[in-house]
């Protein structure tokens, strides 16, 4: 695995992020913006399902899915760039691993929730979410907050010794 990680860190993209004066700040800033878009929209949807802003119909959130997908694309691209620039350290980082695990859980739950509440097949759907959907939203909220917190902790804590 060390050979693969070293190869990733030697790629042109990795070098641009590592060595360019503006490479790292631009990629990291784009990653933060992508996460703000994605997590902001997902959390907004979760909070609505959990009962905040009940006057807003669930169907009104349908157009936001496109923007959240844009956040996913931005974060996949920039996150990959950030990872390959320092692959060895990220691979060993417990906060990074927890972030990725939380991200996968959050994305799965967001897709499941989006399909349930934003289905165009049922335009007259109820604006009262089921208990199951509320549970999905609650777990999803914890997952997305974990993504954000673990992402920040990557820079400050190395938990591989825990």
BELZIPE-V676195 format. One line per field, one symbol per residue. ss: DSSP state (h for helix, s for strand, l for the rest). psi: psi as a letter, one per 20 degrees, with the letter a starting at -180 (. if undefined). burial: + if it has 9 or more other ideal C-beta (glycine too) atoms within 8 Angstrom, else -. A space follows every 50 residues. Layout:
ss = ???
psi = ???
burial = ???
This chain:
ss = lhhhhhhhhllhhhhhhhhlllhhhhhhhhhhhhhhhhhhhhhhhhhhhl lllllllhhhhllhhhhhhhhhhhhhhhhhhhhhhlhhhhhhlhhhhhhh hhhhhhhhhhhhhhhhhlllllllllllllhhhhhhhhhhhhhhhhhhhh hhhhllllllll
psi = hhggggggiirhgghggghqhigghgghghgggghggghggghggghghi iqliipqhhiighhhghhhhhggghgghhgggghhlgggghipghgghgg ghgggggghggggghgijpiimikqqjoqrhghhgghghgggghhhgggh hhhgihpojii.
burial = ----++-++-+-++++++----++--++-++-+++++++-++++++++++ -------++-+--++-++-++++++--++-++++++++-++-++++-++- -++-+++-++-+++-+++------+---+---++-++++++-++-+++-+ +-++----+---
